[in-house]
């Protein structure tokens, strides 16, 4: 195979902090190279150097054996390098087609030719087997659909070197499988891909080689065919993790939270389930099955049209987040950066953000002393890795940002905690930390609703599992000897045809 890309002896520092320390990687045509490592290992910095966002301090980049000067994103694009970012980079008030052709607009005379771009987008979406309206405005799409637009945007550029940074984080199992099929086709066409993911099971499906980064260095390079996942994790974290899903059995108490006949008449219908004290009720389903909409209604963000919610046997009305908090319900949203945090604010300010937080007086006045004390306690209790509670949240890793969200939600002492995609974009150690926080909640007799697109996570941490398909819970299982295949049969509607 021809060598497409060589990055040799790359160094990069920010102030006195060395982020990349003599890193070298190589990518061949027709190959997928998985780049793995914990948050802070240097993966994103290296990718930003390859795509011209950062300038390296030292080293060399070669494309097809020739020296490449990459001083900015345009240079990278001209060199045939494209990236699917982990963070969405779409313009909300533009259409799908306009976003896909952003910066490469087709023109007719002196005007942008929206009709031509829409037609080409339709052809591209159809070829990729993706059902989206090219004319639909992006801010009306779900997070998963927006991620698909990001993927299509990059694939439309016909680049030879494609970098994928957590591309499946918001995708369903079906959509992920389709992406992997597309990657197979790209490899057959001679494209080279660098694949970054915290979902280590994915690298065994897509990658021919794995480079493991830790503390800004390449620790090892190996073949996934010959290397068990436990070995890769040991190289990533520098230690052995014995239990990825440290679920603990807790004594179950009374029914704490119960919904009956719940509908919003659009995204979910006639939903029934209950959660007991000390129990995790997992909700699984493909993207768009209604689970996210259900969570929003349970927390009062969206309106419930039919049905009842009971807490400790008493019917309650969740008219808005304030009423939900007063009834003892907390929600960790699936999109922490837009809905869970104010990124430029400090850790202590984010943790005390809720007006129902104990740092606020009944007049809404914040006690700075209480705010700092609660933040210090949260940093210790939840293992938030930071220099100071005065650090801005935007500077934290994804896992530590998620712990700040958890600390904020738990500051109001909810008895029912709804977790939507709680480990999305979080590294291995961070995931285990969050699972241990779930165990702490169960020890306190709280009821936990876990909504996740990661079926191994649902299986690893749930006591009972409800599976949603087309807005309904079509199957409920006690989590004993349940397999991924069992869940997928119901999540895809296969039960109705078998």
NORWOSUL-V357395 format. One record per pair of residues at least 24 apart in sequence whose ideal C-beta (glycine too) atoms are under 8 Angstrom apart, sorted by the first residue. I is the first residue (numbers start at 1). GAP is how many residues later the second one is. If there is no record, write none. Layout:
i:I gap:GAP
i:I gap:GAP
This chain:
i:1 gap:27
i:1 gap:28
i:1 gap:29
i:1 gap:30
i:2 gap:26
i:2 gap:27
i:2 gap:62
i:3 gap:24
i:3 gap:25
i:3 gap:26
i:3 gap:61
i:3 gap:62
i:4 gap:24
i:4 gap:25
i:4 gap:59
i:4 gap:60
i:4 gap:156
i:4 gap:157
i:4 gap:188
i:5 gap:45
i:5 gap:56
i:5 gap:57
i:5 gap:58
i:5 gap:76
i:5 gap:156
i:5 gap:187
i:6 gap:54
i:6 gap:55
i:6 gap:56
i:6 gap:59
i:7 gap:39
i:7 gap:42
i:7 gap:43
i:7 gap:52
i:7 gap:53
i:7 gap:54
i:8 gap:51
i:8 gap:52
i:8 gap:53
i:8 gap:54
i:9 gap:49
i:9 gap:50
i:9 gap:51
i:10 gap:36
i:10 gap:39
i:10 gap:46
i:10 gap:48
i:10 gap:49
i:11 gap:45
i:11 gap:46
i:11 gap:47
i:11 gap:48
i:12 gap:33
i:12 gap:34
i:12 gap:37
i:12 gap:42
i:12 gap:44
i:12 gap:45
i:13 gap:44
i:18 gap:198
i:19 gap:26
i:19 gap:197
i:20 gap:25
i:20 gap:26
i:20 gap:29
i:20 gap:36
i:20 gap:196
i:21 gap:194
i:21 gap:195
i:21 gap:196
i:22 gap:195
i:23 gap:36
i:23 gap:190
i:23 gap:193
i:23 gap:194
i:23 gap:195
i:24 gap:194
i:25 gap:169
i:25 gap:186
i:25 gap:193
i:27 gap:134
i:27 gap:165
i:27 gap:166
i:27 gap:167
i:28 gap:164
i:29 gap:131
i:29 gap:161
i:29 gap:162
i:29 gap:163
i:30 gap:157
i:30 gap:158
i:30 gap:160
i:30 gap:161
i:30 gap:162
i:31 gap:156
i:31 gap:161
i:31 gap:162
i:31 gap:177
i:31 gap:178
i:32 gap:151
i:32 gap:155
i:32 gap:160
i:32 gap:161
i:32 gap:162
i:32 gap:163
i:32 gap:174
i:32 gap:175
i:32 gap:176
i:33 gap:159
i:33 gap:160
i:33 gap:161
i:33 gap:162
i:33 gap:174
i:33 gap:175
i:33 gap:176
i:33 gap:177
i:33 gap:178
i:34 gap:161
i:34 gap:162
i:34 gap:163
i:34 gap:169
i:34 gap:172
i:34 gap:173
i:34 gap:175
i:34 gap:176
i:34 gap:177
i:34 gap:190
i:35 gap:159
i:35 gap:160
i:35 gap:161
i:35 gap:175
i:35 gap:176
i:35 gap:178
i:36 gap:160
i:36 gap:161
i:36 gap:162
i:36 gap:164
i:36 gap:167
i:36 gap:174
i:36 gap:175
i:36 gap:176
i:36 gap:177
i:36 gap:196
i:36 gap:200
i:37 gap:175
i:37 gap:176
i:37 gap:177
i:37 gap:199
i:37 gap:390
i:38 gap:176
i:38 gap:198
i:38 gap:199
i:38 gap:389
i:38 gap:390
i:38 gap:391
i:38 gap:392
i:39 gap:358
i:39 gap:359
i:39 gap:360
i:39 gap:361
i:39 gap:387
i:39 gap:388
i:39 gap:391
i:40 gap:357
i:41 gap:172
i:41 gap:173
i:41 gap:174
i:41 gap:175
i:41 gap:195
i:42 gap:171
i:42 gap:173
i:42 gap:174
i:42 gap:175
i:43 gap:122
i:43 gap:153
i:43 gap:170
i:44 gap:42
i:44 gap:121
i:44 gap:152
i:46 gap:167
i:47 gap:36
i:47 gap:116
i:47 gap:118
i:47 gap:147
i:47 gap:149
i:50 gap:26
i:50 gap:31
i:50 gap:33
i:50 gap:113
i:50 gap:144
i:51 gap:25
i:51 gap:30
i:51 gap:32
i:51 gap:112
i:52 gap:24
i:63 gap:98
i:77 gap:80
i:77 gap:82
i:79 gap:82
i:80 gap:79
i:80 gap:80
i:80 gap:81
i:81 gap:78
i:81 gap:79
i:81 gap:80
i:81 gap:82
i:82 gap:72
i:82 gap:75
i:82 gap:77
i:82 gap:79
i:82 gap:80
i:82 gap:81
i:83 gap:71
i:83 gap:79
i:83 gap:80
i:83 gap:81
i:83 gap:82
i:84 gap:66
i:84 gap:67
i:84 gap:70
i:84 gap:78
i:84 gap:79
i:84 gap:80
i:84 gap:81
i:84 gap:83
i:85 gap:65
i:85 gap:80
i:86 gap:79
i:86 gap:80
i:86 gap:83
i:86 gap:110
i:86 gap:339
i:87 gap:250
i:88 gap:55
i:88 gap:58
i:88 gap:59
i:88 gap:62
i:89 gap:61
i:90 gap:48
i:90 gap:56
i:90 gap:59
i:90 gap:60
i:91 gap:47
i:92 gap:45
i:92 gap:46
i:92 gap:47
i:93 gap:44
i:93 gap:45
i:93 gap:46
i:94 gap:43
i:94 gap:44
i:95 gap:39
i:95 gap:40
i:95 gap:41
i:95 gap:42
i:95 gap:43
i:96 gap:25
i:96 gap:36
i:96 gap:37
i:96 gap:38
i:96 gap:39
i:96 gap:40
i:96 gap:42
i:96 gap:45
i:96 gap:53
i:97 gap:24
i:97 gap:37
i:97 gap:38
i:99 gap:39
i:99 gap:50
i:99 gap:54
i:100 gap:24
i:100 gap:49
i:100 gap:52
i:100 gap:53
i:100 gap:56
i:101 gap:55
i:102 gap:51
i:104 gap:53
i:121 gap:31
i:121 gap:35
i:124 gap:28
i:124 gap:31
i:124 gap:32
i:125 gap:27
i:128 gap:24
i:128 gap:27
i:128 gap:50
i:128 gap:54
i:129 gap:49
i:130 gap:48
i:142 gap:145
i:142 gap:146
i:142 gap:150
i:143 gap:27
i:143 gap:191
i:143 gap:192
i:144 gap:26
i:144 gap:27
i:144 gap:28
i:144 gap:31
i:144 gap:143
i:144 gap:144
i:146 gap:24
i:147 gap:24
i:148 gap:27
i:151 gap:28
i:155 gap:27
i:155 gap:31
i:159 gap:32
i:160 gap:30
i:160 gap:31
i:160 gap:32
i:161 gap:30
i:161 gap:31
i:161 gap:32
i:161 gap:33
i:162 gap:24
i:162 gap:29
i:162 gap:30
i:162 gap:31
i:162 gap:32
i:163 gap:30
i:163 gap:31
i:163 gap:33
i:164 gap:29
i:164 gap:30
i:164 gap:31
i:164 gap:32
i:164 gap:33
i:165 gap:31
i:166 gap:30
i:166 gap:31
i:166 gap:32
i:166 gap:259
i:167 gap:28
i:167 gap:30
i:168 gap:29
i:168 gap:31
i:168 gap:34
i:169 gap:255
i:169 gap:256
i:170 gap:117
i:170 gap:251
i:170 gap:254
i:170 gap:283
i:171 gap:116
i:171 gap:282
i:172 gap:114
i:172 gap:115
i:172 gap:116
i:172 gap:281
i:173 gap:113
i:173 gap:280
i:173 gap:282
i:173 gap:315
i:173 gap:318
i:174 gap:112
i:174 gap:318
i:175 gap:111
i:175 gap:112
i:176 gap:26
i:180 gap:25
i:180 gap:26
i:198 gap:227
i:198 gap:228
i:198 gap:229
i:198 gap:230
i:198 gap:233
i:199 gap:255
i:200 gap:29
i:200 gap:32
i:200 gap:33
i:200 gap:228
i:201 gap:28
i:201 gap:255
i:203 gap:29
i:204 gap:25
i:212 gap:24
i:214 gap:24
i:233 gap:195
i:236 gap:191
i:236 gap:192
i:237 gap:191
i:237 gap:192
i:241 gap:187
i:241 gap:188
i:241 gap:191
i:243 gap:189
i:244 gap:184
i:244 gap:187
i:244 gap:188
i:244 gap:216
i:245 gap:190
i:245 gap:211
i:245 gap:212
i:245 gap:214
i:245 gap:215
i:245 gap:216
i:246 gap:186
i:246 gap:189
i:246 gap:190
i:246 gap:193
i:247 gap:33
i:247 gap:188
i:247 gap:192
i:247 gap:213
i:247 gap:214
i:248 gap:191
i:248 gap:194
i:250 gap:28
i:250 gap:29
i:250 gap:189
i:250 gap:192
i:250 gap:193
i:251 gap:27
i:252 gap:24
i:252 gap:25
i:252 gap:26
i:252 gap:27
i:252 gap:211
i:253 gap:24
i:253 gap:25
i:253 gap:192
i:254 gap:58
i:255 gap:58
i:256 gap:55
i:256 gap:56
i:256 gap:159
i:256 gap:160
i:256 gap:190
i:256 gap:191
i:257 gap:52
i:257 gap:53
i:257 gap:54
i:257 gap:72
i:257 gap:159
i:257 gap:190
i:257 gap:192
i:258 gap:51
i:258 gap:52
i:258 gap:53
i:258 gap:55
i:259 gap:39
i:259 gap:48
i:259 gap:49
i:259 gap:50
i:259 gap:51
i:260 gap:47
i:260 gap:48
i:260 gap:50
i:261 gap:45
i:261 gap:46
i:261 gap:47
i:262 gap:32
i:262 gap:35
i:262 gap:42
i:262 gap:44
i:262 gap:45
i:262 gap:46
i:262 gap:47
i:263 gap:41
i:263 gap:42
i:263 gap:43
i:263 gap:44
i:264 gap:29
i:264 gap:33
i:264 gap:38
i:264 gap:39
i:264 gap:40
i:264 gap:41
i:265 gap:40
i:265 gap:41
i:266 gap:27
i:267 gap:26
i:267 gap:27
i:267 gap:204
i:268 gap:25
i:268 gap:26
i:268 gap:29
i:268 gap:200
i:268 gap:203
i:268 gap:204
i:269 gap:202
i:269 gap:203
i:270 gap:37
i:270 gap:202
i:271 gap:36
i:271 gap:201
i:271 gap:202
i:272 gap:201
i:273 gap:193
i:273 gap:200
i:273 gap:203
i:275 gap:141
i:275 gap:172
i:275 gap:173
i:275 gap:174
i:276 gap:171
i:277 gap:168
i:277 gap:169
i:277 gap:170
i:278 gap:164
i:278 gap:165
i:278 gap:167
i:278 gap:168
i:278 gap:169
i:279 gap:163
i:279 gap:168
i:279 gap:169
i:279 gap:184
i:279 gap:185
i:280 gap:158
i:280 gap:162
i:280 gap:168
i:280 gap:169
i:280 gap:170
i:280 gap:181
i:280 gap:182
i:280 gap:183
i:280 gap:184
i:281 gap:166
i:281 gap:167
i:281 gap:168
i:281 gap:169
i:281 gap:181
i:281 gap:182
i:281 gap:183
i:281 gap:184
i:281 gap:185
i:282 gap:168
i:282 gap:169
i:282 gap:170
i:282 gap:176
i:282 gap:177
i:282 gap:179
i:282 gap:180
i:282 gap:181
i:282 gap:182
i:282 gap:183
i:282 gap:184
i:282 gap:197
i:283 gap:166
i:283 gap:167
i:283 gap:168
i:283 gap:169
i:283 gap:175
i:283 gap:182
i:283 gap:183
i:283 gap:184
i:283 gap:185
i:283 gap:190
i:284 gap:168
i:284 gap:169
i:284 gap:171
i:284 gap:174
i:284 gap:181
i:284 gap:182
i:284 gap:183
i:284 gap:184
i:284 gap:203
i:284 gap:207
i:285 gap:182
i:285 gap:183
i:285 gap:184
i:285 gap:206
i:286 gap:167
i:286 gap:183
i:286 gap:205
i:286 gap:206
i:287 gap:166
i:289 gap:179
i:289 gap:180
i:289 gap:181
i:289 gap:182
i:289 gap:202
i:290 gap:178
i:290 gap:180
i:290 gap:181
i:290 gap:182
i:291 gap:160
i:291 gap:177
i:292 gap:42
i:292 gap:128
i:292 gap:159
i:294 gap:157
i:294 gap:174
i:295 gap:36
i:295 gap:39
i:295 gap:123
i:295 gap:125
i:295 gap:154
i:295 gap:156
i:298 gap:26
i:298 gap:31
i:298 gap:33
i:298 gap:120
i:298 gap:151
i:299 gap:25
i:299 gap:30
i:299 gap:32
i:299 gap:119
i:300 gap:24
i:301 gap:30
i:311 gap:104
i:311 gap:105
i:322 gap:33
i:322 gap:34
i:325 gap:29
i:325 gap:31
i:325 gap:87
i:325 gap:89
i:326 gap:30
i:328 gap:85
i:328 gap:86
i:328 gap:87
i:328 gap:88
i:329 gap:85
i:329 gap:86
i:329 gap:87
i:329 gap:88
i:329 gap:89
i:330 gap:79
i:330 gap:80
i:330 gap:82
i:330 gap:84
i:330 gap:86
i:330 gap:87
i:330 gap:88
i:331 gap:78
i:331 gap:86
i:331 gap:87
i:331 gap:89
i:332 gap:70
i:332 gap:73
i:332 gap:74
i:332 gap:77
i:332 gap:85
i:332 gap:86
i:332 gap:87
i:332 gap:88
i:332 gap:90
i:333 gap:72
i:333 gap:87
i:334 gap:86
i:334 gap:87
i:334 gap:90
i:334 gap:117
i:336 gap:65
i:336 gap:66
i:336 gap:69
i:337 gap:64
i:340 gap:65
i:340 gap:68
i:341 gap:52
i:341 gap:60
i:341 gap:63
i:341 gap:64
i:341 gap:67
i:342 gap:51
i:343 gap:49
i:343 gap:50
i:343 gap:51
i:344 gap:48
i:344 gap:49
i:344 gap:50
i:345 gap:47
i:345 gap:48
i:346 gap:43
i:346 gap:44
i:346 gap:45
i:346 gap:46
i:346 gap:47
i:347 gap:28
i:347 gap:32
i:347 gap:37
i:347 gap:39
i:347 gap:41
i:347 gap:42
i:347 gap:43
i:347 gap:44
i:347 gap:45
i:347 gap:46
i:347 gap:49
i:347 gap:57
i:348 gap:24
i:348 gap:26
i:348 gap:27
i:348 gap:41
i:348 gap:42
i:350 gap:43
i:350 gap:54
i:350 gap:55
i:350 gap:58
i:351 gap:24
i:351 gap:27
i:351 gap:53
i:351 gap:56
i:351 gap:57
i:351 gap:60
i:352 gap:56
i:352 gap:59
i:353 gap:55
i:354 gap:54
i:354 gap:55
i:354 gap:57
i:354 gap:58
i:356 gap:56
i:357 gap:51
i:357 gap:54
i:357 gap:55
i:358 gap:53
i:358 gap:54
i:359 gap:52
i:374 gap:37
i:375 gap:32
i:378 gap:26
i:378 gap:29
i:378 gap:33
i:381 gap:26
i:382 gap:24
i:382 gap:25
i:382 gap:51
i:382 gap:55
i:383 gap:50
i:397 gap:30
i:397 gap:33
i:398 gap:27
i:398 gap:28
i:398 gap:29
i:398 gap:32
i:399 gap:27
i:399 gap:28
i:399 gap:30
i:399 gap:31
i:399 gap:32
i:399 gap:34
i:399 gap:35
i:400 gap:30
i:402 gap:24
i:402 gap:28
i:402 gap:32
i:403 gap:27
i:403 gap:30
i:403 gap:31
i:403 gap:34
i:406 gap:28
i:406 gap:31
i:410 gap:31
i:414 gap:32
i:415 gap:31
i:415 gap:32
i:416 gap:30
i:416 gap:31
i:416 gap:32
i:416 gap:33
i:417 gap:24
i:417 gap:29
i:417 gap:30
i:417 gap:31
i:417 gap:32
i:418 gap:31
i:418 gap:33
i:419 gap:29
i:419 gap:30
i:419 gap:31
i:419 gap:32
i:419 gap:33
i:420 gap:31
i:421 gap:30
i:421 gap:31
i:421 gap:32
i:422 gap:28
i:422 gap:30
i:423 gap:29
i:423 gap:31
i:423 gap:34
i:435 gap:25
i:435 gap:26
i:455 gap:29
i:455 gap:32
i:455 gap:33
i:456 gap:28
i:458 gap:29
i:459 gap:25
i:459 gap:28
i:467 gap:24
i:469 gap:24
